[in-house]
Amino acid sequence: MSEACLPEDARRTPLLAETEVLVLGGGPAGIAAAASAAAAGRQVLLVERYGFLGGMGTAAGVTNFCGLHANVRGTMQRVVHGVADELLERIAALGGLNEPHSIFGRTLAQAYDGAAYKCAADELLLARGVQLLFHAQAAGVAKREGGAIDALFIETRSGRRAIRAGQFIDCSGDGDLMHWAGAPWEQGDAQGDLLYPTLMFRVAGVDDARAGEAWRDIGPRMVEAQRAGRHRFARQGAILRPMKHAGEWRVNVTQIRNAQGRAMDGTDALQLSAGEVEGRRQVREFFAFLRAEMPGFENAYLLEIAPQVGIRETRRLRGRAVLTAEQVLGCADFDDAIGVNAWPLEQHVAGDGKWSWPAEGSRGHNQLPWRMLLPQRVPNLLVAGRCASMNAAAQSAARVSGACFVMGEAAGLGAALALQTGCAPADIDVAALQRGLLSQGAWLGHGQA
C-alpha cells in the first residue's frame, strides 16, 4: 500500500553537541558500551528516548537478568563479568538484587528491582564521566562521503537537533541507526515471522506463604481453567516469580499479535500502538485468573503494567559474521571472541515458548565473535545488543541481557581503540581489544570464569 507524502520545507538543524563516541540506546548493551568507552578515556554521549536507563529491563518491566550464568558441565557458574559486575554491585547496594533462581533446573536467572536498576545505571555512567541525554528520540542521520556517519538527528523537547561524533554505536535494539545509515539488515525468519512480544506486569499483596512455588502450579492450572471455559490465554504457560520485596511478583504471560494474527512488528507505529492496548487487555484477563484460581493471590492488586510492550526482535544486522543457532547449541568458539552467550534458544512462537538447549554435560555457552558487531558499508558504526548480526534462531538466545552486556562492552572499547589508532573499528587489532576487555574484568570464554 503506497503512502501519501507531503513536502516539508528545507531546514538547518542546530548542532547540539560534538563527542568522540555516541551511543544510541540505554539498555544493557548501551550501558556497557558507554561505560567501556569512557573507561578507555574517550568522551562519550549516550542518547536515550526515555527518562531512564535499562532498556527493556526497565521500560518493558523485564526485571530479570538472563544469560549471566551458564550450566558448565553440570555446575552453575557466573560467566558474564566486566561492566556487569559493577552494575550488579550497585543494584545490590541499593537493596534491589535477588539471589539467582533456577530456570527449569538447567540454568539461572537473577531478578532485580527496576527502580534500583535505574539508579544504579545512572550512578555507574556518571561515575565514569558519560554524558546522558534523556527524552531524545533518534530520527535520522547525516552522512559523509565514503558512507561514514557524520551526525545523528534527534527530536527533543527543545526541538530537532543534531549530534556529531567520530564513532557511533547502535544499541537501540531496533537497529534504528544502522537502518538510517544504510547498513544491510534483515527482519524475521525465513517466513518473515518475528518473536512474539510480551507486555509484562507486576502484582502485589500476594500471600507468599500460601502462593508457595506457584511457578510450578500455574501451567496445569491454566490448562484446567481454559479447558473448563473459565478463562482464555494468548499463550500456554506463564513465568510467575516472586520479587525482592515480600508480596510482590512479576508475570510474563501475554503474547501480542497484529491484525493478521502474526507477531506484532515493533517497528510499525500502528501495530505498536494497537499492541499496547491489546497487551493491557490480556493483563486484565490474566490478573482475573490469578485472583480467582491461584492460592495466595486472592487479595493481590495490579502494582504496575510496564511502560511499554517488551520487544524481543525487530531488525537484525547482516554483519561480517552471522551468529547461528548451530553455533549457540554447539557451544562454538571464535578466534575474535569478545565474551560469551550463556542463554539457550528461547523462541516465542504462536501460543507458546519453545526452548532448545546445548547438550547435557556441555559447557553451556558459546563465544561471541567481534565480527558480529561490524556492519558492512558504514565504517564508523558498531552494532551491539539484540540488533547485532545473528540469524533469527540465534537471536532468540543472544538477545538477552547477559550477551548484550558482553557485546556492548566490546563495542565501547572497540570504538575507543578505533579513535586511538585512527582507523575503522573493523581494522583495529583484535588481540589488543581482547587484552583490553580482560583488563576491564571481562571473561572471554577461556579458562575459569
C-alpha positions as CSV (number, residue, x, y, z in Angstrom):
1,M,0.0,0.0,0.0
2,S,1.5,3.3,-1.1
3,E,1.7,6.2,1.4
4,A,0.7,9.8,0.5
5,C,3.5,12.2,1.0
6,L,3.6,15.9,2.0
7,P,6.5,18.2,1.2
8,E,8.5,19.8,4.1
9,D,10.4,23.0,3.9
10,A,14.2,22.6,3.9
11,R,15.7,23.5,7.2
12,R,19.0,23.8,9.0
13,T,19.3,21.7,12.2
14,P,21.2,23.2,15.2
15,L,24.2,21.2,16.4
16,L,23.5,20.3,20.0
17,A,26.9,18.6,20.7
18,E,30.0,17.0,19.4
19,T,31.5,14.0,21.0
20,E,34.0,11.2,20.3
21,V,31.6,8.3,20.9
22,L,27.9,8.5,20.5
23,V,25.8,5.6,21.9
24,L,22.2,5.3,20.9
25,G,20.1,3.4,23.4
26,G,20.5,2.9,27.2
27,G,19.8,-0.8,27.7
28,P,22.4,-3.4,28.8
29,A,24.3,-3.0,25.6
30,G,24.2,0.8,25.7
31,I,25.2,1.0,29.3
32,A,28.1,-1.3,28.8
33,A,29.2,0.4,25.6
34,A,29.2,3.9,27.2
35,A,30.9,2.7,30.4
36,S,33.6,0.8,28.4
37,A,34.4,3.7,26.0
38,A,34.5,6.2,28.9
39,A,36.8,3.9,30.9
40,A,39.2,3.9,27.9
41,G,39.4,7.7,28.2
42,R,37.0,8.8,25.4
43,Q,34.4,11.5,25.5
44,V,31.0,9.6,25.4
45,L,27.4,10.8,25.0
46,L,24.5,8.3,25.4
47,V,21.2,9.2,23.8
48,E,18.1,7.5,25.3
49,R,14.4,8.0,24.4
50,Y,13.1,7.5,27.9
51,G,14.0,9.4,31.1
52,F,15.9,6.5,32.5
53,L,18.3,3.7,31.6
54,G,17.8,-0.1,31.5
55,G,16.1,-0.6,28.1
56,M,13.6,-3.5,28.0
57,G,14.8,-4.3,31.6
58,T,13.1,-1.2,33.0
59,A,10.9,0.2,30.2
60,A,9.3,-3.2,29.5
61,G,9.4,-4.4,33.1
62,V,11.5,-7.5,32.4
63,T,13.1,-7.2,35.9
64,N,15.2,-10.2,35.4
65,F,18.8,-10.7,34.1
66,C,19.1,-13.7,31.8
67,G,22.3,-15.1,30.5
68,L,24.7,-14.1,33.2
69,H,25.2,-17.7,34.3
70,A,25.9,-20.9,32.4
71,N,25.4,-24.6,33.3
72,V,29.1,-25.6,32.8
73,R,29.1,-29.4,32.7
74,G,26.5,-29.6,35.5
75,T,27.8,-26.7,37.6
76,M,26.2,-23.3,37.6
77,Q,28.7,-20.5,37.0
78,R,28.6,-16.8,36.5
79,V,30.2,-16.2,33.1
80,V,29.4,-12.5,32.3
81,H,31.7,-10.0,34.1
82,G,33.3,-6.7,33.4
83,V,30.8,-3.7,33.4
84,A,28.0,-6.1,34.5
85,D,29.9,-6.8,37.8
86,E,29.9,-3.1,38.8
87,L,26.3,-2.6,37.8
88,L,25.0,-5.6,39.8
89,E,27.1,-4.5,42.8
90,R,25.5,-1.1,42.6
91,I,22.0,-2.6,42.3
92,A,22.7,-4.9,45.3
93,A,24.0,-1.9,47.4
94,L,20.5,-0.3,46.9
95,G,18.8,-3.5,48.1
96,G,17.4,-4.3,44.8
97,L,19.0,-7.6,43.7
98,N,17.6,-11.1,44.3
99,E,19.7,-14.2,44.6
100,P,19.8,-16.2,41.3
101,H,17.0,-18.6,40.8
102,S,16.7,-21.8,38.7
103,I,15.2,-21.9,35.2
104,F,13.9,-25.5,34.6
105,G,16.9,-26.8,36.6
106,R,19.0,-26.0,33.5
107,T,20.4,-22.6,34.2
108,L,20.0,-19.5,36.5
109,A,18.4,-16.1,36.1
110,Q,18.5,-13.1,38.5
111,A,15.7,-10.8,39.4
112,Y,16.1,-7.2,40.3
113,D,14.1,-4.2,41.4
114,G,13.5,-1.8,38.4
115,A,13.9,1.4,40.4
116,A,17.3,0.2,41.8
117,Y,18.5,-0.7,38.3
118,K,17.6,2.8,37.0
119,C,19.5,4.5,39.9
120,A,22.5,2.1,39.7
121,A,22.9,2.7,36.0
122,D,22.8,6.5,36.4
123,E,25.5,6.2,39.1
124,L,27.7,3.9,37.1
125,L,27.8,6.0,33.9
126,L,28.1,9.4,35.7
127,A,31.0,8.0,37.8
128,R,32.7,7.2,34.5
129,G,32.1,10.6,33.0
130,V,29.4,9.7,30.5
131,Q,27.1,12.5,29.3
132,L,23.5,11.4,29.3
133,L,20.8,12.9,27.1
134,F,17.3,11.6,28.0
135,H,14.0,12.2,26.3
136,A,15.7,12.3,22.9
137,Q,14.2,10.3,20.0
138,A,16.6,9.4,17.2
139,A,15.2,10.5,13.9
140,G,17.8,10.0,11.2
141,V,21.5,10.6,10.2
142,A,23.6,12.8,8.1
143,K,26.4,11.0,6.2
144,R,29.8,11.9,4.9
145,E,31.5,10.8,1.7
146,G,32.6,7.2,1.8
147,G,29.5,6.1,3.8
148,A,30.6,7.2,7.3
149,I,28.0,8.8,9.6
150,D,28.5,12.5,10.3
151,A,25.7,13.2,12.8
152,L,22.6,11.7,14.4
153,F,19.4,13.8,14.2
154,I,17.2,13.7,17.3
155,E,13.8,15.1,18.3
156,T,13.7,16.6,21.8
157,R,11.6,18.9,23.9
158,S,13.9,21.7,22.7
159,G,13.2,20.8,19.1
160,R,15.1,18.9,16.4
161,R,18.9,18.8,17.0
162,A,22.0,17.1,15.6
163,I,24.9,15.4,17.4
164,R,28.2,14.9,15.6
165,A,30.6,12.1,16.6
166,G,33.6,10.2,15.5
167,Q,32.3,6.8,16.3
168,F,28.7,5.6,16.6
169,I,27.3,2.6,18.4
170,D,23.8,1.4,17.7
171,C,22.4,-0.1,20.9
172,S,18.8,0.9,20.0
173,G,17.6,-2.7,20.0
174,D,15.6,-2.0,16.8
175,G,18.7,-1.2,14.7
176,D,17.4,2.4,14.0
177,L,20.9,3.8,13.5
178,M,22.2,1.1,11.2
179,H,18.9,1.3,9.2
180,W,19.2,5.0,8.6
181,A,22.9,4.7,7.9
182,G,22.3,2.2,5.1
183,A,23.9,-0.9,6.7
184,P,22.4,-4.2,5.4
185,W,19.9,-5.8,7.8
186,E,17.1,-8.3,7.9
187,Q,13.9,-9.0,9.9
188,G,12.2,-12.2,10.9
189,D,12.9,-15.8,10.0
190,A,12.6,-17.4,6.5
191,Q,8.8,-16.8,6.6
192,G,9.2,-13.2,7.9
193,D,7.9,-14.2,11.4
194,L,9.3,-12.4,14.4
195,L,9.4,-13.5,18.1
196,Y,6.2,-12.5,19.8
197,P,6.3,-9.5,22.1
198,T,5.0,-9.6,25.7
199,L,3.6,-6.9,28.0
200,M,5.0,-7.6,31.5
201,F,3.3,-6.7,34.7
202,R,3.8,-6.9,38.5
203,V,1.3,-7.7,41.2
204,A,1.5,-7.0,45.0
205,G,-0.5,-8.0,48.0
206,V,0.3,-11.7,47.5
207,D,0.4,-14.1,50.4
208,D,3.8,-15.5,49.7
209,A,3.4,-18.5,52.1
210,R,0.2,-19.6,50.5
211,A,1.5,-18.9,47.0
212,G,4.4,-21.2,47.7
213,E,6.1,-22.4,44.5
214,A,3.3,-21.0,42.3
215,W,5.5,-21.1,39.3
216,R,5.3,-24.9,39.3
217,D,1.5,-25.0,39.6
218,I,0.5,-22.2,37.2
219,G,0.8,-24.2,34.0
220,P,-1.5,-27.0,34.9
221,R,-4.0,-24.6,36.5
222,M,-4.1,-22.6,33.2
223,V,-4.7,-25.7,31.2
224,E,-7.6,-26.7,33.5
225,A,-9.2,-23.2,33.5
226,Q,-9.1,-22.9,29.8
227,R,-10.4,-26.5,29.3
228,A,-13.4,-25.6,31.6
229,G,-14.0,-22.4,29.7
230,R,-13.4,-20.1,32.7
231,H,-10.5,-18.2,31.1
232,R,-8.7,-17.9,27.7
233,F,-5.0,-17.3,27.3
234,A,-2.9,-16.0,24.4
235,R,0.0,-18.2,25.4
236,Q,0.4,-21.6,27.1
237,G,2.3,-21.4,30.4
238,A,3.4,-18.4,32.4
239,I,6.6,-17.2,34.1
240,L,5.4,-16.2,37.6
241,R,8.2,-15.4,40.1
242,P,8.5,-13.5,43.4
243,M,10.5,-10.3,43.5
244,K,12.9,-9.0,46.1
245,H,10.1,-7.5,48.3
246,A,7.5,-9.6,50.2
247,G,4.2,-9.9,48.4
248,E,5.4,-8.7,45.0
249,W,5.5,-11.0,42.0
250,R,6.2,-10.4,38.3
251,V,4.3,-12.0,35.5
252,N,5.4,-12.9,32.0
253,V,2.5,-14.4,30.1
254,T,1.0,-12.1,27.5
255,Q,1.6,-12.5,23.7
256,I,0.9,-9.7,21.2
257,R,-0.4,-10.4,17.7
258,N,-1.1,-8.0,15.0
259,A,-4.4,-7.7,13.0
260,Q,-3.1,-10.5,10.6
261,G,-2.6,-12.9,13.6
262,R,1.2,-12.8,13.3
263,A,3.7,-11.4,15.8
264,M,3.4,-7.7,16.2
265,D,6.2,-5.7,14.5
266,G,7.7,-3.3,16.9
267,T,9.0,-1.0,14.1
268,D,5.4,-0.4,12.8
269,A,3.9,2.6,14.7
270,L,0.3,1.5,14.2
271,Q,1.0,-2.1,15.2
272,L,2.9,-1.0,18.3
273,S,0.1,1.3,19.3
274,A,-2.6,-1.3,18.9
275,G,-0.3,-3.8,20.7
276,E,-0.1,-1.7,23.8
277,V,-3.9,-1.8,24.1
278,E,-4.1,-5.5,23.4
279,G,-1.4,-6.2,26.0
280,R,-3.3,-4.4,28.7
281,R,-6.5,-6.3,27.8
282,Q,-4.6,-9.6,28.2
283,V,-3.1,-8.3,31.5
284,R,-6.6,-7.6,32.9
285,E,-7.8,-11.0,31.8
286,F,-4.8,-12.9,33.3
287,F,-5.0,-10.9,36.5
288,A,-8.6,-12.0,37.0
289,F,-7.4,-15.6,36.6
290,L,-4.7,-15.1,39.2
291,R,-7.1,-13.8,41.8
292,A,-9.7,-16.5,41.1
293,E,-7.6,-19.6,40.6
294,M,-4.2,-19.2,42.3
295,P,-3.8,-19.7,46.1
296,G,-2.2,-16.7,47.7
297,F,-3.3,-14.3,45.0
298,E,-6.9,-13.7,46.2
299,N,-6.1,-10.2,47.5
300,A,-3.5,-9.3,45.0
301,Y,-3.6,-6.0,43.2
302,L,-2.0,-4.7,40.0
303,L,1.1,-2.9,41.0
304,E,2.5,-1.9,37.6
305,I,1.9,-2.6,33.9
306,A,5.2,-1.9,32.1
307,P,5.6,1.4,30.4
308,Q,5.8,-0.4,27.0
309,V,5.4,-3.7,25.3
310,G,8.5,-5.8,25.6
311,I,10.0,-6.3,22.1
312,R,12.2,-9.3,21.6
313,E,13.1,-9.0,17.9
314,T,12.9,-6.5,15.1
315,R,15.8,-5.6,12.8
316,R,19.0,-7.6,12.8
317,L,22.3,-6.5,11.3
318,R,23.8,-8.6,8.4
319,G,27.3,-8.1,9.6
320,R,30.8,-9.5,8.8
321,A,29.8,-12.6,10.8
322,V,26.4,-14.0,11.5
323,L,25.9,-16.0,14.7
324,T,23.8,-19.1,14.0
325,A,21.6,-21.4,16.1
326,E,24.0,-24.3,15.4
327,Q,26.9,-22.3,16.9
328,V,24.8,-21.5,20.0
329,L,23.7,-25.1,20.6
330,G,27.2,-26.4,19.6
331,C,29.0,-24.1,22.1
332,A,31.1,-22.6,19.3
333,D,34.5,-20.9,19.7
334,F,35.8,-17.9,17.7
335,D,39.3,-16.5,17.3
336,D,37.9,-13.0,17.7
337,A,35.9,-13.9,20.8
338,I,34.7,-10.9,22.9
339,G,32.8,-12.9,25.6
340,V,30.1,-15.5,25.8
341,N,26.4,-16.1,25.3
342,A,25.1,-18.4,28.0
343,W,21.3,-18.5,27.2
344,P,19.6,-21.2,25.2
345,L,17.3,-20.7,22.2
346,E,14.1,-19.1,23.6
347,Q,11.7,-18.8,20.7
348,H,8.4,-17.2,21.5
349,V,6.2,-18.7,18.8
350,A,2.5,-18.5,18.3
351,G,0.8,-19.5,21.6
352,D,3.9,-20.9,23.3
353,G,7.6,-20.6,24.2
354,K,10.0,-23.1,22.6
355,W,13.3,-23.8,24.4
356,S,16.3,-25.5,22.9
357,W,19.4,-26.2,25.0
358,P,23.1,-27.2,24.4
359,A,23.7,-30.9,25.0
360,E,23.6,-32.2,28.6
361,G,27.1,-32.2,30.0
362,S,28.4,-29.5,27.6
363,R,30.0,-26.2,28.8
364,G,26.7,-24.4,28.3
365,H,27.9,-21.3,26.5
366,N,29.2,-20.2,23.1
367,Q,31.6,-17.4,22.4
368,L,30.5,-14.3,20.6
369,P,32.7,-13.0,17.7
370,W,33.8,-9.4,17.3
371,R,32.7,-9.5,13.6
372,M,29.0,-9.8,14.6
373,L,29.2,-6.2,15.7
374,L,30.7,-4.9,12.4
375,P,28.3,-3.7,9.7
376,Q,29.0,-3.5,6.0
377,R,29.2,-0.2,4.2
378,V,29.3,2.1,7.3
379,P,32.9,2.3,8.6
380,N,32.4,4.3,11.8
381,L,29.4,2.3,13.2
382,L,29.2,-0.6,15.6
383,V,26.0,-2.5,16.4
384,A,25.5,-4.2,19.7
385,G,22.7,-5.9,21.6
386,R,19.6,-7.7,20.2
387,C,20.0,-6.0,16.8
388,A,23.6,-7.4,16.2
389,S,24.4,-9.9,13.5
390,M,22.6,-13.2,14.2
391,N,20.2,-15.4,12.4
392,A,16.6,-15.5,13.7
393,A,17.0,-18.6,15.9
394,A,20.4,-17.5,17.4
395,Q,18.9,-14.1,18.2
396,S,16.4,-15.8,20.4
397,A,19.3,-16.7,22.7
398,A,21.8,-13.8,22.4
399,R,19.2,-11.1,22.7
400,V,19.1,-11.4,26.5
401,S,20.8,-9.1,28.9
402,G,24.0,-11.2,29.6
403,A,25.0,-11.3,25.9
404,C,24.0,-7.7,25.4
405,F,26.4,-6.6,28.3
406,V,29.2,-8.6,26.5
407,M,28.5,-7.0,23.1
408,G,28.2,-3.5,24.4
409,E,31.4,-3.6,26.4
410,A,33.3,-4.8,23.4
411,A,31.7,-2.2,21.2
412,G,32.6,0.6,23.5
413,L,36.3,-0.5,23.8
414,G,36.5,-1.2,20.1
415,A,35.2,2.4,19.3
416,A,37.8,3.8,21.7
417,L,40.6,1.8,20.1
418,A,39.5,2.9,16.6
419,L,39.7,6.6,17.7
420,Q,43.1,6.0,19.4
421,T,44.6,4.4,16.3
422,G,42.8,6.5,13.7
423,C,41.2,3.5,11.9
424,A,37.8,2.0,11.4
425,P,36.6,-0.5,14.1
426,A,36.8,-3.3,11.5
427,D,40.6,-2.6,11.3
428,I,41.6,-2.5,14.9
429,D,44.0,-5.1,16.4
430,V,41.6,-7.7,17.8
431,A,44.2,-9.1,20.1
432,A,44.5,-5.6,21.6
433,L,40.8,-5.5,22.0
434,Q,40.8,-8.8,23.8
435,R,43.6,-7.7,26.1
436,G,41.7,-4.6,26.9
437,L,38.5,-6.5,27.7
438,L,40.4,-8.8,30.1
439,S,41.9,-5.8,31.8
440,Q,38.4,-4.4,32.4
441,G,37.4,-7.7,34.1
442,A,35.5,-9.3,31.2
443,W,35.7,-13.0,30.6
444,L,36.1,-14.2,27.0
445,G,35.3,-17.8,27.4
446,H,38.8,-19.3,28.1
447,G,39.8,-20.9,31.4
448,Q,37.9,-20.3,34.6
449,A,35.1,-17.6,34.6
